[in-house]
């Protein structure tokens, strides 16, 4: 292990490797964005999605793997942090997933997630069971 030198993580859609330092920065950014009001989060994500191409399912799974590998918050119950960080990491490669927030009624739970090609990045998460509140897609206009 080379101390002081960031390890490389595969980029969602090829190109140069994304370093762990970049992923850490995006996770930190996600923590800041997650503290905003829902309206400001939606606006921020819409700006991030502007002029992006839709992400593939492979893009979001790879980005999520990178985020989960370095963030205990994102790996746990931090679905809002995780979804923002994954979307931001995809955006580095010019793509953007469908970023969503919603809730379930029985039992009541709120959730944030990313989808691509009609599939959620979270294994075992069935989007059909959730009532969507906010959806931001690639190419969205602020």
DSSP file (Angstrom, degrees, kcal/mol; ACC not computed):
  #  RESIDUE AA STRUCTURE BP1 BP2  ACC     N-H-->O    O-->H-N    N-H-->O    O-->H-N    TCO  KAPPA ALPHA  PHI   PSI    X-CA   Y-CA   Z-CA
    1    1 A X              0   0    0      0, 0.0     2,-0.9     0, 0.0     6,-0.0   0.000 360.0 360.0 360.0 134.5    0.0    0.0    0.0
    2    2 A X    >   -     0   0    0      3,-0.2     3,-1.6     2,-0.0     2,-0.1  -0.826 360.0-142.6 -99.3 100.2    1.3    3.4   -1.0
    3    3 A X  T 3  S+     0   0    0     -2,-0.9     3,-0.1     1,-0.2     0, 0.0  -0.367  82.5  19.7 -65.9 136.5    0.6    5.8    1.9
    4    4 A X  T 3  S+     0   0    0      1,-0.2     2,-0.5    -2,-0.1    -1,-0.2   0.312 101.7 100.5  89.1  -9.2   -0.4    9.3    0.8
    5    5 A X  S <  S-     0   0    0     -3,-1.6    -1,-0.2     0, 0.0    -3,-0.2  -0.949  76.8-119.6-112.3 123.7   -1.3    8.3   -2.7
    6    6 A X        -     0   0    0     -2,-0.5     2,-0.2    -3,-0.1    -3,-0.0  -0.276  24.3-123.2 -62.3 142.5   -5.0    7.8   -3.5
    7    7 A X        -     0   0    0      1,-0.1    13,-2.2    12,-0.0     2,-0.4  -0.522  28.9-115.5 -78.0 153.5   -6.2    4.4   -4.6
    8    8 A X  E     -A   19   0A   0     11,-0.2     2,-0.4    -2,-0.2    11,-0.2  -0.738  24.8-166.3 -95.4 141.0   -7.9    4.2   -7.9
    9    9 A X  E     -A   18   0A   0      9,-2.7     9,-2.0    -2,-0.4    57,-0.0  -0.968  35.8 -98.4-120.6 140.1  -11.6    3.2   -8.3
   10   10 A X        -     0   0    0     -2,-0.4     2,-0.2     7,-0.2    56,-0.1  -0.304  38.4-120.2 -60.7 137.2  -13.0    2.3  -11.7
   11   11 A X    >   -     0   0    0      4,-0.2     3,-1.2     1,-0.1    -1,-0.1  -0.500  24.1-113.3 -76.1 147.3  -14.9    5.1  -13.4
   12   12 A X  T 3  S+     0   0    0      1,-0.3    50,-0.1    77,-0.2    -1,-0.1   0.832 108.0  18.4 -53.8 -39.3  -18.6    4.4  -14.2
   13   13 A X  T 3  S-     0   0    0      1,-0.5    -1,-0.3    77,-0.1    46,-0.0  -0.285 115.3 -90.8-131.7  52.5  -18.2    4.6  -18.0
   14   14 A X  S <  S+     0   0    0     -3,-1.2    -1,-0.5     1,-0.1     2,-0.1  -0.290  77.0 102.6  79.6-164.0  -14.5    4.1  -18.8
   15   15 A X  S    S-     0   0    0     -3,-0.1    -4,-0.2    -4,-0.0    -1,-0.1  -0.418  84.0 -10.8  81.4-160.2  -11.9    6.9  -19.1
   16   16 A X  S    S-     0   0    0      1,-0.1     2,-0.0    -2,-0.1    -5,-0.0  -0.383  85.1 -93.1 -73.4 152.5   -9.4    7.8  -16.5
   17   17 A X        -     0   0    0     -7,-0.1     2,-0.6     1,-0.1    -7,-0.2  -0.327  31.0-127.6 -66.5 146.1   -9.8    6.2  -13.0
   18   18 A X  E     -A    9   0A   0     -9,-2.0    -9,-2.7    -3,-0.1     2,-0.1  -0.833  28.7-134.2 -89.9 126.7  -11.7    8.1  -10.3
   19   19 A X  E  >  -A    8   0A   0     -2,-0.6     4,-1.9   -11,-0.2     3,-0.5  -0.408  17.4-115.3 -81.2 159.0   -9.5    8.4   -7.2
   20   20 A X  H  > S+     0   0    0    -13,-2.2     4,-3.1     1,-0.2     5,-0.2   0.837 116.7  62.6 -60.7 -30.8  -10.8    7.7   -3.8
   21   21 A X  H  > S+     0   0    0    -14,-0.3     4,-2.1     2,-0.2    -1,-0.2   0.901 103.9  47.4 -61.3 -40.1  -10.1   11.4   -3.0
   22   22 A X  H  > S+     0   0    0     -3,-0.5     4,-2.2     2,-0.2    -1,-0.2   0.909 112.6  48.4 -67.0 -41.4  -12.7   12.4   -5.7
   23   23 A X  H  X S+     0   0    0     -4,-1.9     4,-2.3     2,-0.2    -2,-0.2   0.920 110.8  51.0 -65.4 -42.3  -15.2    9.9   -4.3
   24   24 A X  H  X S+     0   0    0     -4,-3.1     4,-2.4     1,-0.2    -1,-0.2   0.906 109.6  51.6 -58.7 -41.3  -14.6   11.2   -0.8
   25   25 A X  H  X S+     0   0    0     -4,-2.1     4,-2.5     1,-0.2    -2,-0.2   0.898 109.9  48.4 -63.0 -40.6  -15.2   14.7   -2.1
   26   26 A X  H  X S+     0   0    0     -4,-2.2     4,-2.5     2,-0.2    -1,-0.2   0.871 110.1  51.4 -68.8 -36.1  -18.4   13.7   -3.7
   27   27 A X  H  X S+     0   0    0     -4,-2.3     4,-1.9     2,-0.2    -2,-0.2   0.906 111.0  48.8 -65.2 -40.9  -19.6   12.0   -0.5
   28   28 A X  H  X S+     0   0    0     -4,-2.4     4,-1.8     2,-0.2    -2,-0.2   0.928 111.1  49.9 -62.9 -44.7  -18.8   15.2    1.4
   29   29 A X  H  X S+     0   0    0     -4,-2.5     4,-2.6     1,-0.2    -2,-0.2   0.909 108.2  53.8 -58.3 -43.2  -20.7   17.2   -1.1
   30   30 A X  H  X S+     0   0    0     -4,-2.5     4,-2.6     1,-0.2    -1,-0.2   0.880 105.0  54.1 -60.7 -38.5  -23.6   14.8   -0.8
   31   31 A X  H  X S+     0   0    0     -4,-1.9     4,-0.6     2,-0.2    -1,-0.2   0.894 110.6  46.6 -62.8 -39.4  -23.6   15.4    3.0
   32   32 A X  H >< S+     0   0    0     -4,-1.8     3,-0.9     1,-0.2     4,-0.3   0.927 113.6  47.0 -67.6 -45.3  -23.8   19.2    2.4
   33   33 A X  H >< S+     0   0    0     -4,-2.6     3,-2.0     1,-0.2    -2,-0.2   0.892 104.9  61.1 -64.0 -39.3  -26.6   18.9   -0.2
   34   34 A X  H 3< S+     0   0    0     -4,-2.6    -1,-0.2     1,-0.3    -2,-0.2   0.711  96.8  61.1 -62.4 -20.0  -28.6   16.5    2.1
   35   35 A X  T << S+     0   0    0     -3,-0.9    -1,-0.3    -4,-0.6    -2,-0.2   0.574  88.9  94.4 -82.0  -9.8  -28.8   19.2    4.7
   36   36 A X  S <  S-     0   0    0     -3,-2.0     2,-0.1    -4,-0.3    -3,-0.0  -0.241  89.4 -88.8 -76.9 168.1  -30.7   21.5    2.3
   37   37 A X     >  -     0   0    0      1,-0.1     4,-2.6     4,-0.0     5,-0.2  -0.366  42.8-106.3 -68.3 157.3  -34.5   21.8    2.1
   38   38 A X  H  > S+     0   0    0      1,-0.2     4,-2.6     2,-0.2     5,-0.2   0.880 121.4  53.0 -54.5 -39.3  -36.2   19.4   -0.3
   39   39 A X  H  > S+     0   0    0      1,-0.2     4,-2.1     2,-0.2    -1,-0.2   0.906 111.1  45.4 -64.3 -41.1  -36.8   22.2   -2.8
   40   40 A X  H  > S+     0   0    0      2,-0.2     4,-2.6     1,-0.2    -2,-0.2   0.866 111.6  52.6 -71.3 -35.4  -33.1   23.2   -2.8
   41   41 A X  H  X S+     0   0    0     -4,-2.6     4,-2.8     2,-0.2     5,-0.2   0.948 110.1  48.5 -62.6 -47.0  -32.0   19.6   -3.1
   42   42 A X  H  X S+     0   0    0     -4,-2.6     4,-2.3     1,-0.2    -2,-0.2   0.917 112.7  47.9 -59.4 -44.0  -34.3   19.2   -6.1
   43   43 A X  H  X S+     0   0    0     -4,-2.1     4,-2.2     2,-0.2    -1,-0.2   0.915 112.1  49.5 -63.4 -43.5  -32.9   22.4   -7.7
   44   44 A X  H  X S+     0   0    0     -4,-2.6     4,-2.1     1,-0.2    -2,-0.2   0.917 112.7  46.7 -61.8 -44.5  -29.3   21.3   -7.0
   45   45 A X  H  X S+     0   0    0     -4,-2.8     4,-1.9     2,-0.2    -1,-0.2   0.863 110.2  53.8 -67.8 -34.9  -29.9   17.9   -8.6
   46   46 A X  H  X S+     0   0    0     -4,-2.3     4,-0.9    -5,-0.2    -1,-0.2   0.904 109.2  48.0 -65.2 -41.3  -31.7   19.4  -11.6
   47   47 A X  H >< S+     0   0    0     -4,-2.2     3,-0.6     1,-0.2    -2,-0.2   0.908 111.5  50.9 -63.7 -41.5  -28.7   21.7  -12.2
   48   48 A X  H 3< S+     0   0    0     -4,-2.1    -2,-0.2     1,-0.2    -1,-0.2   0.849 110.2  50.1 -63.6 -34.6  -26.4   18.6  -11.9
   49   49 A X  H >< S+     0   0    0     -4,-1.9    90,-2.8    -5,-0.1     3,-2.1   0.644  82.0 120.8 -79.8 -15.6  -28.5   16.7  -14.4
   50   50 A X  T << S-     0   0    0     -4,-0.9    91,-0.1    -3,-0.6     3,-0.1  -0.242  86.6  -1.6 -57.1 132.7  -28.5   19.5  -17.0
   51   51 A X  T 3  S+     0   0    0      1,-0.2    -1,-0.3    89,-0.2     2,-0.2   0.588 100.5 134.4  63.9  14.3  -27.0   18.4  -20.3
   52   52 A X    <   -     0   0    0     -3,-2.1     2,-0.3    85,-0.1    43,-0.2  -0.591  54.5-125.3 -89.9 155.5  -26.2   14.9  -19.0
   53   53 A X  E     -b   95   0B   0     41,-2.6    43,-2.0    -2,-0.2    86,-0.1  -0.675  42.3 -87.6 -90.6 153.5  -26.9   11.7  -20.9
   54   54 A X  E     -b   96   0B   0     -2,-0.3    43,-0.2    41,-0.2     2,-0.1  -0.390  45.3-123.9 -62.7 135.5  -29.0    9.0  -19.2
   55   55 A X        -     0   0    0     41,-1.9    62,-0.4    60,-0.2     2,-0.2  -0.419  20.4-125.5 -74.3 153.7  -26.8    6.6  -17.1
   56   56 A X     >  -     0   0    0     60,-0.1     4,-1.9    -2,-0.1     5,-0.2  -0.526  25.7-107.8 -90.7 167.0  -27.0    2.9  -17.7
   57   57 A X  H  > S+     0   0    0      1,-0.2     4,-2.2     2,-0.2     5,-0.2   0.896 123.1  54.3 -61.3 -39.1  -27.7    0.4  -15.0
   58   58 A X  H  > S+     0   0    0      1,-0.2     4,-2.3     2,-0.2    -1,-0.2   0.884 105.0  54.6 -61.1 -39.0  -24.1   -0.7  -15.1
   59   59 A X  H  > S+     0   0    0      1,-0.2     4,-2.5     2,-0.2    -2,-0.2   0.940 111.1  43.3 -58.8 -49.2  -23.1    3.0  -14.5
   60   60 A X  H  X S+     0   0    0     -4,-1.9     4,-2.5     1,-0.2    -2,-0.2   0.861 113.2  51.0 -71.7 -33.7  -25.1    3.3  -11.4
   61   61 A X  H  X S+     0   0    0     -4,-2.2     4,-2.3     2,-0.2    -1,-0.2   0.918 113.4  45.5 -67.4 -41.8  -24.1    0.0   -9.9
   62   62 A X  H  X S+     0   0    0     -4,-2.3     4,-2.0     2,-0.2    -2,-0.2   0.923 114.6  47.5 -67.2 -43.7  -20.4    0.8  -10.4
   63   63 A X  H  X S+     0   0    0     -4,-2.5     4,-2.3    -5,-0.2    -2,-0.2   0.914 112.0  50.4 -63.0 -42.4  -20.8    4.3   -9.0
   64   64 A X  H  X S+     0   0    0     -4,-2.5     4,-3.1     1,-0.2     5,-0.2   0.905 107.6  53.6 -64.0 -40.1  -22.8    2.9   -6.0
   65   65 A X  H  X S+     0   0    0     -4,-2.3     4,-1.6     1,-0.2    -1,-0.2   0.905 109.7  48.4 -59.4 -41.3  -20.1    0.3   -5.4
   66   66 A X  H  X S+     0   0    0     -4,-2.0     4,-0.5     2,-0.2    -2,-0.2   0.916 114.1  45.6 -64.6 -43.9  -17.4    3.0   -5.3
   67   67 A X  H >X S+     0   0    0     -4,-2.3     3,-1.1     1,-0.2     4,-1.1   0.928 113.2  48.9 -66.1 -45.8  -19.5    5.2   -2.9
   68   68 A X  H 3< S+     0   0    0     -4,-3.1    -1,-0.2     1,-0.2    -2,-0.2   0.812 102.3  64.0 -65.1 -29.6  -20.4    2.3   -0.6
   69   69 A X  H 3< S+     0   0    0     -4,-1.6    -1,-0.2    -5,-0.2    -2,-0.2   0.699 116.0  26.8 -70.2 -17.8  -16.7    1.1   -0.4
   70   70 A X  H << S+     0   0    0     -3,-1.1     2,-0.5    -4,-0.5    -1,-0.2   0.459 110.1  68.8-124.1  -1.2  -15.6    4.4    1.3
   71   71 A X     X  -     0   0    0     -4,-1.1     4,-1.9    -3,-0.2    -1,-0.2  -0.933  45.7-173.0-128.9 113.9  -18.6    5.7    3.2
   72   72 A X  H  > S+     0   0    0     -2,-0.5     4,-1.2     2,-0.2     6,-0.2   0.865  93.1  53.9 -65.9 -36.2  -20.2    4.1    6.3
   73   73 A X  H  4>S+     0   0    0      1,-0.2     5,-1.8     2,-0.2     3,-0.5   0.945 111.5  43.9 -63.1 -47.6  -23.0    6.6    6.2
   74   74 A X  H  45S+     0   0    0      1,-0.2    -1,-0.2    -7,-0.2    -2,-0.2   0.826 112.1  53.5 -68.0 -30.9  -23.9    5.7    2.6
   75   75 A X  H  <5S+     0   0    0     -4,-1.9    -1,-0.2    -8,-0.2    -2,-0.2   0.712 115.5  42.6 -75.9 -19.9  -23.5    2.0    3.2
   76   76 A X  T  <5S-     0   0    0     -4,-1.2    -3,-0.1    -3,-0.5    -2,-0.0   0.390 128.7 -39.6 -96.1-129.4  -26.0    2.2    6.1
   77   77 A X  T   5S+     0   0    0      1,-0.2     2,-1.9     2,-0.0     3,-0.3   0.294  98.2 111.0 -86.0  10.1  -29.2    4.1    6.4
   78   78 A X     >< +     0   0    0     -5,-1.8     4,-3.0    -6,-0.2     5,-0.2  -0.365  29.6 150.2 -84.2  60.1  -28.0    7.2    4.5
   79   79 A X  H  > S+     0   0    0     -2,-1.9     4,-2.7     1,-0.2    -1,-0.2   0.854  71.0  50.9 -63.8 -35.2  -30.1    6.7    1.4
   80   80 A X  H  > S+     0   0    0     -3,-0.3     4,-2.1     2,-0.2    -1,-0.2   0.950 113.9  43.9 -67.2 -47.8  -30.2   10.4    0.7
   81   81 A X  H  > S+     0   0    0      1,-0.2     4,-2.6     2,-0.2     5,-0.2   0.939 115.9  49.3 -58.2 -47.7  -26.5   10.9    1.0
   82   82 A X  H  X S+     0   0    0     -4,-3.0     4,-2.7     1,-0.2     5,-0.2   0.927 110.8  48.0 -60.5 -48.1  -25.9    7.7   -1.1
   83   83 A X  H  X S+     0   0    0     -4,-2.7     4,-2.1     1,-0.2    -1,-0.2   0.884 113.8  47.0 -64.8 -38.1  -28.3    8.6   -3.9
   84   84 A X  H  X S+     0   0    0     -4,-2.1     4,-2.4    -5,-0.2    -1,-0.2   0.929 114.0  47.5 -67.2 -45.2  -26.8   12.1   -4.2
   85   85 A X  H  X S+     0   0    0     -4,-2.6     4,-2.4    -5,-0.2    -2,-0.2   0.902 112.4  49.2 -64.1 -41.8  -23.2   10.8   -4.2
   86   86 A X  H  X S+     0   0    0     -4,-2.7     4,-2.4    -5,-0.2    -1,-0.2   0.927 112.3  47.9 -64.1 -44.7  -24.0    8.1   -6.8
   87   87 A X  H  X S+     0   0    0     -4,-2.1     4,-2.0    -5,-0.2    -2,-0.2   0.913 112.7  49.0 -62.0 -42.2  -25.7   10.7   -9.1
   88   88 A X  H  X S+     0   0    0     -4,-2.4     4,-1.1     2,-0.2    -2,-0.2   0.888 110.4  50.8 -65.3 -39.2  -22.7   13.1   -8.7
   89   89 A X  H >X S+     0   0    0     -4,-2.4     3,-0.6     1,-0.2     4,-0.5   0.909 109.9  49.6 -66.5 -41.3  -20.2   10.3   -9.4
   90   90 A X  H ><>S+     0   0    0     -4,-2.4     5,-1.7     1,-0.2     3,-1.6   0.892 104.4  60.7 -60.5 -38.2  -22.1    9.3  -12.6
   91   91 A X  H ><5S+     0   0    0     -4,-2.0     3,-1.7     1,-0.3    -1,-0.2   0.793  90.2  68.5 -63.0 -28.1  -22.2   13.0  -13.6
   92   92 A X  H <<5S+     0   0    0     -4,-1.1    -1,-0.3    -3,-0.6    -2,-0.2   0.800 102.7  46.1 -59.7 -27.1  -18.3   13.0  -13.7
   93   93 A X  T <<5S-     0   0    0     -3,-1.6    -1,-0.3    -4,-0.5    -2,-0.2   0.341 127.2 -99.7 -97.7   6.7  -18.6   10.7  -16.7
   94   94 A X  T < 5S+     0   0    0     -3,-1.7   -41,-2.6     1,-0.3     2,-0.2   0.508  90.0 104.6  91.9   4.3  -21.3   12.8  -18.4
   95   95 A X  E   < -b   53   0B   0     -5,-1.7    -1,-0.3   -43,-0.2     2,-0.3  -0.698  47.4-164.3-113.5 168.7  -24.2   10.7  -17.4
   96   96 A X  E     -b   54   0B   0    -43,-2.0   -41,-1.9    -2,-0.2    42,-0.4  -0.960  11.4-141.9-151.8 133.7  -27.0   11.1  -14.8
   97   97 A X        -     0   0    0     -2,-0.3     2,-0.8   -43,-0.2    19,-0.2  -0.197  41.3 -84.7 -80.1 179.6  -29.4    8.5  -13.4
   98   98 A X  E     -C  115   0C   0     17,-3.0    17,-2.3    39,-0.2     2,-0.5  -0.834  49.2-155.0 -81.8 117.5  -33.0    9.0  -12.5
   99   99 A X  E     +CD 114 136C   0     37,-2.9    37,-2.6    -2,-0.8     2,-0.3  -0.858  20.2 177.9-100.3 127.1  -32.7   10.5   -9.0
  100  100 A X  E     -CD 113 135C   0     13,-3.1    13,-2.5    -2,-0.5     2,-0.3  -0.933  24.2-169.2-135.1 150.7  -35.8    9.9   -6.9
  101  101 A X  E     +CD 112 134C   0     33,-2.1    32,-3.3    -2,-0.3    33,-1.4  -0.969  28.9 132.2-129.6 151.9  -37.3   10.4   -3.5
  102  102 A X  E     -CD 111 132C   0      9,-2.5     9,-2.5    -2,-0.3     2,-0.3  -0.945  35.7-118.0-172.1-168.4  -40.5    8.9   -2.2
  103  103 A X  E     -CD 110 131C   0     28,-1.9    28,-3.2    -2,-0.3     2,-0.3  -0.967   7.9-136.0-149.1 162.8  -42.2    7.1    0.6
  104  104 A X  E   > -C  109   0C   0      5,-2.5     5,-1.5    -2,-0.3     3,-0.2  -0.891  11.0-152.7-115.7 149.9  -44.1    4.0    1.6
  105  105 A X  T   5S+     0   0    0     -2,-0.3     2,-0.5     1,-0.2     3,-0.4   0.888  74.0  66.7 -92.6 -43.9  -47.3    4.0    3.6
  106  106 A X  T   5S+     0   0    0      1,-0.5    -1,-0.2     2,-0.1     2,-0.1  -0.866 125.8   8.5-126.6  98.8  -47.3    0.6    5.4
  107  107 A X  T   5S-     0   0    0     -2,-0.5    -1,-0.5    -3,-0.2     2,-0.2   0.622 108.0-120.7 -79.3 157.3  -45.0    0.8    7.3
  108  108 A X  T   5 +     0   0    0     -3,-0.4     2,-0.3    -2,-0.1    -3,-0.2  -0.458  46.9 155.7 -66.8 127.6  -44.3    4.5    6.7
  109  109 A X  E   < -C  104   0C   0     -5,-1.5    -5,-2.5    -2,-0.2     2,-0.3  -0.977  31.9-144.6-150.0 140.6  -40.7    5.0    5.4
  110  110 A X  E     +C  103   0C   0     -2,-0.3     2,-0.3    -7,-0.2    -7,-0.2  -0.781  26.4 176.5-100.5 151.8  -39.1    7.7    3.4
  111  111 A X  E     -C  102   0C   0     -9,-2.5    -9,-2.5    -2,-0.3     2,-0.4  -0.995  23.6-157.0-154.3 152.9  -36.4    6.8    0.8
  112  112 A X  E     +C  101   0C   0     -2,-0.3     2,-0.3   -11,-0.2   -11,-0.2  -0.993  29.0 155.5-129.7 139.5  -34.1    8.3   -1.9
  113  113 A X  E     -C  100   0C   0    -13,-2.5   -13,-3.1    -2,-0.4     2,-0.4  -0.952  34.4-122.2-154.8 169.7  -32.7    6.2   -4.7
  114  114 A X  E     -C   99   0C   0     -2,-0.3     7,-2.3   -15,-0.2     8,-0.4  -0.936  24.0-170.9-120.4 147.7  -31.3    6.2   -8.2
  115  115 A X  E     -CE  98 120C   0    -17,-2.3   -17,-3.0    -2,-0.4     2,-0.3  -0.942   8.5-179.5-132.5 155.2  -32.6    4.2  -11.2
  116  116 A X  E >  S+ E   0 119C   0      3,-2.2     3,-2.1    -2,-0.3   -60,-0.1  -0.961  75.0   5.5-151.0 142.1  -31.4    3.5  -14.7
  117  117 A X  T 3  S-     0   0    0    -62,-0.4     3,-0.1    -2,-0.3   -61,-0.1   0.827 131.7 -59.5  53.9  33.5  -33.1    1.5  -17.4
  118  118 A X  T 3  S+     0   0    0      1,-0.2     2,-0.4     9,-0.0    -1,-0.3   0.578 115.5 109.6  76.0  10.2  -36.1    1.1  -15.1
  119  119 A X  E <   -E  116   0C   0     -3,-2.1    -3,-2.2     7,-0.1    -1,-0.2  -0.955  65.0-128.1-123.9 138.4  -34.1   -0.6  -12.4
  120  120 A X  E     -E  115   0C   0     -2,-0.4    -5,-0.2     5,-0.3     4,-0.1  -0.549  14.1-134.5 -79.8 146.5  -33.1    0.7   -8.9
  121  121 A X  S    S+     0   0    0     -7,-2.3     2,-0.5    -2,-0.2    -1,-0.1   0.828  85.8  86.9 -69.0 -31.7  -29.4    0.5   -7.9
  122  122 A X  S >  S-     0   0    0     -8,-0.4     3,-1.6     1,-0.1    -2,-0.2  -0.582  85.4-125.7 -74.2 120.1  -30.4   -0.9   -4.5
  123  123 A X  T 3  S+     0   0    0     -2,-0.5     3,-0.1     1,-0.2    -2,-0.1  -0.413  93.2  16.6 -63.2 137.4  -30.7   -4.7   -4.6
  124  124 A X  T 3  S+     0   0    0      1,-0.2     2,-0.6    -4,-0.1    -1,-0.2   0.405  91.6 128.1  82.2  -3.2  -34.0   -5.9   -3.4
  125  125 A X    <   -     0   0    0     -3,-1.6     2,-0.8    -5,-0.1    -5,-0.3  -0.785  45.8-157.5 -90.4 120.2  -35.6   -2.4   -3.6
  126  126 A X    >   -     0   0    0     -2,-0.6     3,-2.0     1,-0.1     4,-0.2  -0.851   4.5-162.8 -99.9 104.4  -38.9   -2.5   -5.6
  127  127 A X  G >  S+     0   0    0     -2,-0.8     3,-1.6     1,-0.3    -1,-0.1   0.764  85.5  69.6 -58.1 -25.6  -39.6    1.0   -7.0
  128  128 A X  G 3  S+     0   0    0      1,-0.3    -1,-0.3    -3,-0.1    -3,-0.0   0.724  92.1  59.2 -66.1 -20.3  -43.3    0.0   -7.6
  129  129 A X  G <  S+     0   0    0     -3,-2.0     2,-0.4     2,-0.0    -1,-0.3   0.480  95.8  80.3 -85.6  -2.4  -43.9   -0.1   -3.8
  130  130 A X  S <  S-     0   0    0     -3,-1.6     2,-0.7    -4,-0.2   -26,-0.2  -0.831  72.8-136.6-111.6 143.4  -42.9    3.5   -3.4
  131  131 A X  E     -D  103   0C   0    -28,-3.2   -28,-1.9    -2,-0.4     2,-0.2  -0.877  31.8-134.2 -94.1 115.9  -44.9    6.7   -4.0
  132  132 A X  E     +D  102   0C   0     -2,-0.7   -30,-0.3   -30,-0.2     3,-0.1  -0.500  31.6 170.9 -77.4 136.6  -42.5    9.1   -5.8
  133  133 A X  E    S+     0   0C   0    -32,-3.3     2,-0.4     1,-0.4   -31,-0.2   0.759  70.2  20.8-106.4 -45.1  -42.3   12.7   -4.6
  134  134 A X  E     +D  101   0C   0    -33,-1.4   -33,-2.1     2,-0.0     2,-0.4  -0.993  60.7 178.7-131.2 133.1  -39.4   14.1   -6.6
  135  135 A X  E     -D  100   0C   0     -2,-0.4     2,-0.5   -35,-0.2   -35,-0.2  -0.995   3.5-174.5-133.3 129.4  -37.8   12.7   -9.8
  136  136 A X  E     -D   99   0C   0    -37,-2.6   -37,-2.9    -2,-0.4     2,-0.3  -0.992  11.6-168.0-123.1 125.9  -34.9   14.3  -11.6
  137  137 A X    >   -     0   0    0     -2,-0.5     3,-1.6   -39,-0.2   -39,-0.2  -0.721  33.9 -81.0-111.9 160.6  -33.8   12.9  -14.9
  138  138 A X  T 3  S+     0   0    0    -42,-0.4   -88,-0.2    -2,-0.3   -84,-0.1  -0.275 116.7  24.9 -55.1 141.2  -30.7   13.4  -17.1
  139  139 A X  T 3  S+     0   0    0    -90,-2.8    -1,-0.3     1,-0.2   -89,-0.2   0.554  86.2 162.4  79.3   7.9  -31.0   16.5  -19.3
  140  140 A X    <   -     0   0    0     -3,-1.6     2,-0.5   -91,-0.2   -89,-0.2  -0.215  33.8-132.3 -60.0 150.4  -33.4   18.2  -16.8
  141  141 A X              0   0    0    -91,-0.1   -94,-0.1     1,-0.1    -1,-0.1  -0.913 360.0 360.0-108.0 130.6  -33.8   22.0  -17.1
  142  142 A X              0   0    0     -2,-0.5   -95,-0.1   -96,-0.2    -1,-0.1   0.501 360.0 360.0 -66.9 360.0  -33.6   24.2  -14.0
